[in-house]
Amino acid sequence: MVSTELRSLQAPLKEKYKNDPESAMITLKANGNLSENVSCTVETNTIKVVAGLHPATGGDGTLACSGDMLLQALVACAGVTLNAVATAIGIEIKDGFVSAEGDLDFRGTLGVSKETPVGFQTIRLYFNLVSNATELQMESLAKLTEKYCVVYQTLTKGVKVDTIFKHN
């Protein structure tokens, strides 16, 4: 896709959201069913993913790990955002690889240490790109990718999560 195609796709949406700001607010949803052997089956647009315990918490490694899925969501969002930004500002990316890794201390997750936080303590997001872009263009691409990546912004800024339990 070239920048003119992307602009023509996004221009009517931008205009709509400018004129009717409420139309820009949407609710994304994810659903999962509790499954056997301490797992949860999550539906995506294309497949069902069965998530379970990580081997560091007693799993056997055959099921998806929700921590890995979080990193995968970051990689997907950052990759799509980078591609969109590069297209919009006219940077040609000939090839690229995006990866993320995060550090967890499972003593927190398993309740072994009350002082150890539960969750990722550090996440590193890597981009390895083949492009003829200048250093200045790459700096701009990096800043804009961080600015417009939904998952990156959610992780770095935090978000309020309301938890609602229903019981029948």
GUKOL-559020 format. One line per field, with one value per residue: residue number from 1; chain; x, y, z of N, C-alpha, C, CB in turn. Coordinates in Angstrom, 3 decimals. Glycine has a CB too. Example, Ala and Ser with C-alpha at 12.3 -4.5 7.8 and 13.67 -1.06 7.14 Angstrom:
// residues 2
seq: (1;2)
mol: (A;A)
n.px: (13.190;12.850)
n.py: (-5.690;-2.250)
n.pz: (7.800;7.080)
ca.px: (12.300;13.670)
ca.py: (-4.500;-1.060)
ca.pz: (7.800;7.140)
c.px: (13.200;12.900)
c.py: (-3.300;0.030)
c.pz: (7.800;7.870)
cb.px: (11.308;14.084)
cb.py: (-4.473;-0.598)
cb.pz: (9.046;5.725)
END
This chain:
// residues 168
seq: (1;2;3;4;5;6;7;8;9;10;11;12;13;14;15;16;17;18;19;20;21;22;23;24;25;26;27;28;29;30;31;32;33;34;35;36;37;38;39;40;41;42;43;44;45;46;47;48;49;50;51;52;53;54;55;56;57;58;59;60;61;62;63;64;65;66;67;68;69;70;71;72;73;74;75;76;77;78;79;80;81;82;83;84;85;86;87;88;89;90;91;92;93;94;95;96;97;98;99;100;101;102;103;104;105;106;107;108;109;110;111;112;113;114;115;116;117;118;119;120;121;122;123;124;125;126;127;128;129;130;131;132;133;134;135;136;137;138;139;140;141;142;143;144;145;146;147;148;149;150;151;152;153;154;155;156;157;158;159;160;161;162;163;164;165;166;167;168)
mol: (A;A;A;A;A;A;A;A;A;A;A;A;A;A;A;A;A;A;A;A;A;A;A;A;A;A;A;A;A;A;A;A;A;A;A;A;A;A;A;A;A;A;A;A;A;A;A;A;A;A;A;A;A;A;A;A;A;A;A;A;A;A;A;A;A;A;A;A;A;A;A;A;A;A;A;A;A;A;A;A;A;A;A;A;A;A;A;A;A;A;A;A;A;A;A;A;A;A;A;A;A;A;A;A;A;A;A;A;A;A;A;A;A;A;A;A;A;A;A;A;A;A;A;A;A;A;A;A;A;A;A;A;A;A;A;A;A;A;A;A;A;A;A;A;A;A;A;A;A;A;A;A;A;A;A;A;A;A;A;A;A;A;A;A;A;A;A;A)
n.px: (0.843;0.494;1.167;-0.871;-3.038;-3.506;-4.110;-6.469;-8.134;-8.260;-9.002;-11.900;-12.714;-11.301;-12.437;-15.114;-14.787;-13.849;-16.059;-18.041;-17.330;-18.137;-18.580;-16.116;-15.508;-15.267;-16.013;-13.909;-13.859;-13.192;-13.497;-13.755;-13.890;-13.978;-11.992;-11.117;-8.502;-7.261;-7.472;-8.282;-10.335;-9.925;-11.526;-10.632;-10.706;-10.206;-9.368;-9.595;-7.936;-6.290;-5.502;-3.252;-1.579;1.716;4.842;6.471;4.679;3.505;2.379;2.395;3.477;2.155;0.001;-1.114;0.437;-0.709;0.892;2.754;0.909;0.188;2.596;2.694;0.476;1.431;3.618;2.218;0.548;2.463;3.912;1.967;1.279;3.769;4.106;1.904;2.477;4.970;4.143;2.377;4.102;5.850;8.083;10.012;9.843;11.711;12.039;11.257;11.380;9.785;9.964;9.327;10.201;9.816;10.342;9.606;8.986;8.283;7.836;6.159;3.725;3.060;2.685;4.780;6.490;5.622;6.636;7.461;6.513;3.544;3.367;4.754;7.976;9.766;9.644;10.876;10.940;11.673;12.837;13.840;14.846;14.903;15.685;15.806;15.735;16.628;18.581;17.228;14.623;14.116;14.173;11.911;9.984;10.169;9.317;6.693;5.551;5.613;3.933;1.407;0.757;-1.551;-1.474;1.121;0.929;-1.092;0.171;2.397;1.296;-0.716;-3.976;-7.286;-8.902;-11.917;-13.312;-15.760;-17.727;-20.060;-22.522;-24.335)
n.py: (-1.174;2.248;5.666;7.396;5.671;4.777;7.208;7.857;5.870;6.463;9.150;9.738;8.622;10.092;12.599;12.076;11.457;13.883;15.556;14.220;13.399;11.413;9.158;8.057;6.627;3.391;0.047;-2.515;-6.053;-9.066;-12.529;-15.425;-18.875;-20.786;-23.624;-27.136;-28.506;-26.218;-23.983;-21.556;-20.872;-18.746;-16.679;-15.595;-13.495;-15.336;-17.855;-20.172;-19.860;-21.695;-20.956;-21.452;-22.564;-21.335;-23.056;-22.317;-22.012;-24.399;-25.462;-27.484;-26.496;-26.841;-25.249;-21.952;-19.110;-16.531;-14.322;-14.445;-13.993;-11.343;-10.039;-10.756;-9.349;-6.757;-6.790;-7.243;-4.952;-2.878;-3.502;-3.234;-0.552;0.727;0.048;1.411;4.088;4.430;4.105;6.297;8.500;8.155;6.434;3.811;0.535;-2.154;-4.653;-6.202;-6.905;-7.529;-7.784;-8.798;-8.946;-9.913;-9.515;-11.553;-12.323;-15.149;-15.696;-13.795;-14.226;-16.823;-16.401;-16.756;-14.825;-11.954;-9.466;-9.417;-8.163;-8.918;-9.711;-8.278;-6.951;-5.584;-4.722;-5.238;-3.890;-4.648;-3.555;-4.485;-3.291;-3.048;-0.540;2.389;4.715;7.831;8.657;10.620;10.340;7.744;8.187;9.791;7.964;6.058;7.580;8.279;5.751;4.772;6.726;6.297;3.610;1.546;-0.585;-0.309;2.302;1.826;-0.002;1.504;3.794;2.906;1.795;2.112;-0.639;-2.150;-4.613;-7.021;-9.275;-11.814;-13.939;-16.879)
n.pz: (0.000;-0.723;0.335;-0.631;-1.017;1.598;2.841;1.445;2.355;5.078;5.274;5.047;7.445;9.381;8.943;9.601;12.343;13.281;12.852;14.252;17.135;18.984;17.456;17.114;19.340;20.240;21.331;21.912;22.084;23.885;24.331;26.390;27.286;30.196;30.497;30.672;32.811;33.971;32.100;29.530;26.848;24.252;21.964;18.746;15.795;13.820;14.798;17.591;20.638;23.049;26.225;28.904;31.902;32.326;31.976;34.151;36.152;36.557;34.260;31.222;28.923;26.514;25.981;25.066;26.523;28.559;29.115;27.033;24.995;25.511;24.919;22.214;21.281;21.617;19.807;17.395;17.241;17.310;14.992;12.940;13.336;12.888;10.183;9.058;9.749;8.462;5.818;5.617;5.917;3.897;4.008;2.858;3.774;3.364;4.430;7.531;11.038;14.051;17.521;20.920;24.338;27.710;31.216;33.920;37.323;38.741;41.401;42.452;41.044;41.897;44.557;46.311;47.254;48.878;48.440;45.844;42.751;40.849;37.499;34.436;34.779;33.241;29.824;26.613;23.410;20.167;16.977;13.811;10.946;7.388;5.352;3.288;4.626;6.176;9.132;10.586;9.579;10.529;13.292;13.535;12.646;14.704;16.966;16.182;15.862;18.498;19.614;18.382;18.679;20.003;21.926;22.989;24.103;25.982;27.699;28.593;29.715;31.324;32.405;33.598;34.979;35.265;37.243;37.111;38.673;38.177;39.469;39.241)
ca.px: (0.000;1.230;0.591;-2.122;-4.093;-3.798;-4.801;-7.841;-8.905;-8.426;-9.537;-13.303;-12.839;-10.826;-13.459;-16.258;-14.452;-13.769;-17.414;-18.852;-16.345;-18.679;-18.491;-14.761;-15.402;-15.815;-15.649;-13.371;-14.234;-12.545;-14.288;-13.114;-14.630;-13.130;-11.855;-10.549;-7.065;-6.854;-7.245;-9.341;-10.351;-10.173;-11.910;-10.137;-11.487;-9.931;-9.175;-9.710;-6.649;-6.440;-4.449;-3.125;-0.466;3.095;5.608;7.005;3.612;2.950;1.875;3.290;4.002;1.412;-1.031;-0.634;0.620;-1.293;1.996;3.214;-0.138;0.309;3.741;2.292;-0.401;2.313;4.346;1.266;0.127;3.617;4.230;0.944;1.413;4.981;3.816;0.984;3.197;5.956;3.387;1.830;5.136;6.618;9.315;9.906;10.396;11.912;11.855;11.279;11.106;9.441;9.906;9.231;10.502;9.499;10.875;8.647;9.479;7.117;7.576;4.982;2.563;2.734;2.485;5.927;7.051;4.671;7.341;7.705;5.313;2.947;3.341;6.023;8.732;10.362;9.367;11.718;10.338;12.753;12.549;14.995;14.259;15.714;15.071;16.746;15.400;17.712;18.505;16.177;13.350;13.948;13.813;10.513;9.204;10.144;8.476;5.298;5.106;5.315;2.804;0.127;0.523;-2.535;-1.014;2.276;0.449;-1.828;1.143;3.284;0.538;-1.641;-5.389;-8.171;-9.599;-13.032;-13.560;-17.156;-18.018;-21.472;-22.663;-25.706)
ca.py: (0.000;3.510;6.678;7.938;4.688;4.821;8.482;7.807;5.005;7.062;10.518;9.853;8.285;11.249;13.641;11.634;11.564;15.315;16.111;13.483;12.750;10.222;8.003;7.509;5.783;2.054;-0.908;-3.783;-7.103;-10.371;-13.502;-16.702;-19.861;-21.589;-24.967;-28.097;-28.469;-24.847;-23.269;-20.673;-20.822;-17.374;-16.593;-14.482;-13.403;-16.435;-19.147;-20.211;-20.093;-22.216;-20.446;-22.203;-22.240;-21.341;-24.083;-21.795;-22.049;-25.742;-25.918;-28.376;-25.802;-27.128;-24.241;-20.578;-18.408;-15.195;-13.364;-14.460;-13.374;-9.906;-9.610;-10.909;-8.217;-5.592;-6.938;-7.053;-3.551;-2.052;-3.778;-2.611;0.899;1.118;-0.052;2.492;5.359;4.466;4.333;7.655;9.531;7.863;5.677;2.463;-0.537;-3.280;-5.864;-5.832;-7.909;-6.916;-8.775;-8.262;-9.871;-9.317;-10.196;-11.872;-13.078;-15.978;-15.747;-12.958;-14.914;-17.997;-16.026;-17.188;-13.621;-10.838;-8.271;-9.521;-7.776;-9.817;-9.093;-7.946;-5.878;-4.846;-5.234;-4.647;-3.993;-4.526;-3.428;-4.678;-2.851;-2.793;0.623;3.407;5.927;8.521;8.549;11.540;9.688;6.610;8.756;10.204;6.729;5.479;8.412;8.178;4.388;4.754;7.627;5.833;2.186;1.434;-1.491;0.346;3.397;1.250;-0.576;2.503;4.797;2.259;1.997;1.642;-1.880;-2.463;-6.046;-7.262;-10.701;-12.183;-15.304;-17.389)
ca.pz: (0.000;-0.765;1.219;-1.169;-0.750;3.032;3.109;0.914;3.254;6.399;5.213;5.442;8.871;10.137;8.802;10.401;13.760;13.590;12.875;15.215;18.007;19.646;16.555;17.189;20.528;20.035;22.368;21.440;23.022;23.848;25.077;26.655;28.072;31.064;29.960;31.620;33.094;34.282;30.851;29.061;25.390;23.817;20.557;17.941;14.558;12.898;15.459;19.041;21.275;24.399;27.096;30.147;32.782;31.835;32.686;35.412;37.156;36.609;32.964;30.482;27.758;25.289;25.786;24.955;27.792;28.433;29.060;25.634;24.178;25.716;24.103;20.821;20.967;21.478;18.537;16.296;17.191;16.941;13.598;12.089;13.480;12.173;8.746;8.691;9.855;7.376;4.587;5.628;5.766;2.700;4.245;2.331;4.596;2.448;5.224;8.929;12.058;15.327;18.590;22.276;25.413;28.990;32.389;34.981;38.470;39.072;42.842;42.683;40.485;42.710;45.952;47.105;47.860;48.864;47.981;44.403;42.001;39.871;36.179;33.807;35.417;32.127;28.480;25.572;22.083;19.192;15.557;12.934;9.681;6.210;4.734;2.838;5.364;6.877;10.601;11.018;9.257;11.442;14.597;13.413;12.575;16.049;17.830;15.754;16.154;19.934;19.891;17.857;18.944;21.081;22.981;23.604;24.941;27.110;28.626;29.185;30.471;32.248;32.124;34.655;34.647;36.166;37.318;37.488;38.833;38.273;39.980;39.072)
c.px: (0.892;0.474;-0.732;-3.292;-4.501;-4.554;-6.242;-8.730;-9.227;-9.075;-11.017;-13.525;-12.413;-11.855;-14.673;-15.982;-14.291;-15.159;-18.313;-17.920;-16.855;-18.580;-17.103;-14.584;-16.079;-15.365;-15.167;-13.682;-13.389;-13.371;-13.507;-14.019;-13.644;-13.163;-11.232;-9.044;-6.525;-6.503;-8.454;-9.230;-10.805;-10.476;-11.241;-11.001;-11.320;-9.825;-9.511;-8.341;-6.908;-5.233;-4.445;-1.923;0.874;3.849;6.181;5.953;2.916;2.367;2.878;3.838;3.247;0.333;-0.400;-0.519;0.087;-0.220;2.577;2.194;-0.117;1.460;3.418;1.375;0.418;3.057;3.413;0.888;1.280;3.986;3.248;1.073;2.638;4.745;2.930;1.686;4.214;5.265;2.921;2.892;6.127;7.963;9.102;10.603;10.493;11.691;11.900;10.891;10.859;9.390;9.812;9.618;10.246;9.996;9.796;9.374;8.284;6.905;6.349;3.717;2.118;2.563;3.612;6.522;6.055;5.320;7.553;6.436;4.841;2.918;4.727;6.694;9.400;9.958;10.279;11.073;11.424;12.196;13.851;14.481;15.309;15.002;16.166;16.476;16.645;17.544;17.378;14.791;13.078;13.579;12.345;9.598;9.083;9.204;6.997;4.725;4.749;4.062;1.455;-0.155;-0.351;-2.020;0.185;1.821;-0.300;-0.862;1.970;2.546;-0.389;-3.079;-6.193;-8.881;-10.670;-13.262;-14.961;-17.380;-19.529;-21.544;-24.116;-25.970)
c.py: (1.242;4.556;7.235;6.989;4.727;6.089;8.445;6.895;5.706;8.442;10.599;9.524;9.463;12.374;13.317;11.839;13.018;15.899;15.463;12.704;11.478;8.974;7.348;6.569;4.447;1.163;-2.184;-4.831;-8.339;-11.292;-14.786;-17.591;-20.651;-23.020;-25.867;-27.902;-27.051;-24.081;-22.401;-20.593;-19.431;-17.387;-15.388;-14.429;-14.627;-17.807;-19.036;-20.565;-20.587;-21.762;-21.237;-21.749;-22.298;-22.431;-23.615;-21.741;-23.402;-26.260;-26.811;-27.751;-26.046;-26.085;-22.855;-19.980;-16.988;-14.109;-13.278;-13.760;-11.851;-9.356;-9.710;-9.773;-6.940;-5.631;-6.672;-5.586;-2.655;-2.259;-3.130;-1.092;1.403;1.103;1.094;3.846;5.488;4.758;5.780;8.716;9.221;7.200;4.265;1.491;-1.753;-4.606;-5.436;-6.981;-7.166;-8.027;-8.067;-9.354;-9.151;-10.172;-10.320;-12.595;-13.865;-16.184;-14.905;-13.658;-16.079;-17.679;-16.472;-16.011;-12.480;-9.553;-8.268;-9.154;-8.878;-9.070;-8.801;-6.802;-4.992;-5.531;-4.485;-4.932;-3.687;-4.404;-3.630;-4.428;-2.716;-1.678;1.567;4.748;6.517;8.317;9.433;10.949;8.514;7.085;9.162;8.991;6.094;6.259;8.266;6.782;4.271;5.573;7.023;4.348;2.046;0.568;-0.888;1.437;2.877;0.693;0.500;3.530;4.182;2.598;1.460;0.379;-2.103;-3.965;-6.284;-8.766;-10.881;-13.634;-15.718;-18.506)
c.pz: (0.000;0.038;0.686;-0.919;0.726;3.388;2.617;1.759;4.567;6.381;5.599;6.920;9.738;10.104;9.654;11.889;14.196;13.775;13.921;16.150;18.693;18.765;16.583;18.382;20.252;21.177;21.698;22.499;22.822;24.741;25.271;27.488;28.920;30.565;31.018;31.768;33.259;32.999;30.517;27.539;24.962;22.327;19.912;16.686;13.672;13.558;16.941;19.600;22.690;25.210;28.391;30.940;32.045;32.596;34.031;36.514;37.197;35.312;32.263;29.202;26.465;25.002;25.689;26.355;27.618;28.428;27.661;24.738;24.318;24.876;22.615;20.394;20.783;20.153;17.358;16.140;16.747;15.476;12.641;12.136;12.728;10.669;8.280;8.711;8.716;6.046;4.507;5.391;4.649;2.927;3.720;3.281;3.675;3.155;6.679;9.838;13.364;16.365;19.930;23.245;26.726;30.129;33.463;36.106;38.996;40.566;43.184;42.241;41.349;44.191;46.871;47.873;47.739;48.343;46.460;43.640;41.050;38.542;35.658;34.568;34.374;30.823;27.517;24.213;21.058;17.768;14.799;11.516;8.591;5.455;4.253;3.523;6.022;8.383;11.139;10.743;10.205;12.842;14.598;13.388;13.955;16.966;17.472;16.010;17.620;20.244;19.503;18.071;20.192;22.236;23.717;24.571;26.171;28.148;29.325;30.031;31.513;31.901;33.312;34.161;35.702;36.105;37.852;37.526;38.934;38.692;39.806;40.053)
cb.px: (-0.961;1.440;1.580;-1.982;-3.620;-2.504;-4.055;-7.833;-8.140;-7.102;-9.351;-14.155;-11.992;-9.481;-13.874;-16.579;-13.175;-13.022;-18.044;-19.852;-15.898;-20.133;-18.829;-13.747;-16.036;-15.373;-16.848;-11.825;-15.702;-11.031;-15.609;-11.778;-15.458;-13.588;-11.004;-10.849;-6.312;-5.649;-6.955;-9.240;-11.284;-8.955;-13.447;-8.600;-11.091;-8.673;-7.724;-10.802;-5.769;-6.575;-4.639;-3.027;-0.450;3.785;6.731;7.581;2.592;1.920;1.535;2.566;5.396;0.781;-2.059;-1.582;2.134;-2.280;3.088;3.449;-1.521;0.526;4.986;1.599;-1.454;3.316;4.965;0.007;-0.398;4.823;4.261;-0.478;1.505;6.146;3.145;-0.220;3.908;6.732;2.181;1.138;5.886;6.828;9.703;10.514;9.500;13.318;12.951;10.369;12.290;8.076;11.138;7.802;11.970;8.017;12.103;7.472;10.112;7.252;8.810;5.120;2.869;3.805;1.198;6.994;8.398;4.110;8.687;8.175;5.583;1.500;2.539;5.815;9.781;11.924;7.844;13.185;9.111;13.699;11.906;15.640;13.537;15.907;14.116;16.669;14.325;17.731;19.861;16.328;13.354;15.229;14.712;10.305;9.846;11.559;8.898;5.178;6.191;6.512;2.999;0.065;1.875;-3.841;-0.642;3.200;-0.456;-2.786;2.062;4.049;-0.272;-1.337;-5.810;-9.203;-8.611;-14.339;-12.506;-18.153;-17.300;-22.226;-22.220;-25.940)
cb.py: (-0.005;3.988;7.811;8.209;3.264;4.733;9.650;7.322;3.712;7.159;11.078;8.939;7.039;11.742;13.801;10.150;10.791;16.071;15.962;12.522;13.722;10.460;8.432;8.640;6.477;1.465;-1.193;-3.690;-7.449;-10.297;-13.791;-16.496;-20.813;-21.501;-24.964;-29.531;-29.165;-24.851;-24.257;-19.245;-21.927;-16.449;-16.503;-14.646;-12.165;-16.156;-19.644;-21.237;-18.801;-23.778;-18.937;-23.687;-23.190;-19.928;-24.557;-20.411;-20.956;-25.787;-24.732;-29.651;-26.182;-28.502;-24.288;-19.722;-18.401;-14.943;-13.747;-15.918;-13.921;-9.583;-10.459;-12.256;-8.020;-5.531;-8.359;-7.893;-3.097;-2.378;-5.261;-3.042;1.289;0.188;-1.391;2.514;5.471;3.128;3.380;7.922;9.698;9.095;5.662;2.379;-0.831;-3.238;-6.961;-4.673;-8.943;-6.136;-9.708;-7.728;-10.396;-9.097;-9.446;-12.741;-12.132;-17.311;-15.253;-11.631;-15.404;-19.036;-16.595;-17.832;-13.243;-10.605;-8.162;-10.952;-6.501;-10.286;-7.827;-7.567;-6.455;-4.770;-5.061;-5.215;-3.018;-5.735;-2.042;-6.140;-1.528;-4.097;1.339;3.564;5.632;10.043;8.949;12.901;9.198;5.768;9.977;11.050;5.739;5.452;9.884;8.524;3.358;5.294;8.937;6.128;1.418;0.852;-2.872;0.943;4.322;0.144;-1.533;3.207;5.647;2.670;1.292;2.750;-3.099;-1.668;-6.748;-6.566;-11.291;-11.948;-15.407;-17.885)
cb.pz: (1.220;-2.228;1.418;-2.670;-1.139;3.851;2.443;-0.547;3.532;7.065;3.816;4.582;9.215;9.580;7.331;10.117;14.055;12.478;11.520;14.490;19.054;20.036;15.128;17.270;21.766;18.666;23.322;21.159;22.876;24.320;24.362;27.360;27.153;32.549;28.668;31.172;31.989;35.251;29.703;29.723;24.793;24.131;20.409;17.588;13.786;12.169;15.273;19.507;21.276;24.400;27.377;29.866;33.969;32.018;31.810;35.196;36.879;37.628;32.079;30.143;27.565;25.380;26.931;24.061;28.239;29.569;30.053;25.146;24.575;27.212;24.429;20.608;22.081;22.641;18.421;16.528;18.564;17.841;13.361;12.532;14.965;12.538;8.426;9.639;11.230;7.297;4.506;6.942;7.067;1.964;5.772;0.911;5.891;1.846;4.902;9.162;12.194;15.251;18.550;22.582;25.326;29.116;32.942;34.437;39.589;38.414;43.641;41.956;39.090;42.548;46.442;46.206;47.199;50.272;48.689;44.023;41.213;40.309;36.213;32.321;36.371;32.264;28.086;25.632;21.927;19.291;15.224;13.092;9.867;5.316;5.723;1.318;6.423;6.522;11.255;10.307;7.795;11.494;14.936;12.148;11.586;16.647;17.726;14.271;15.780;20.739;19.152;16.412;19.126;20.539;22.387;22.522;24.128;26.628;27.888;28.103;29.523;33.686;30.785;35.066;34.570;35.778;38.207;36.490;40.094;36.923;41.487;37.632)
END
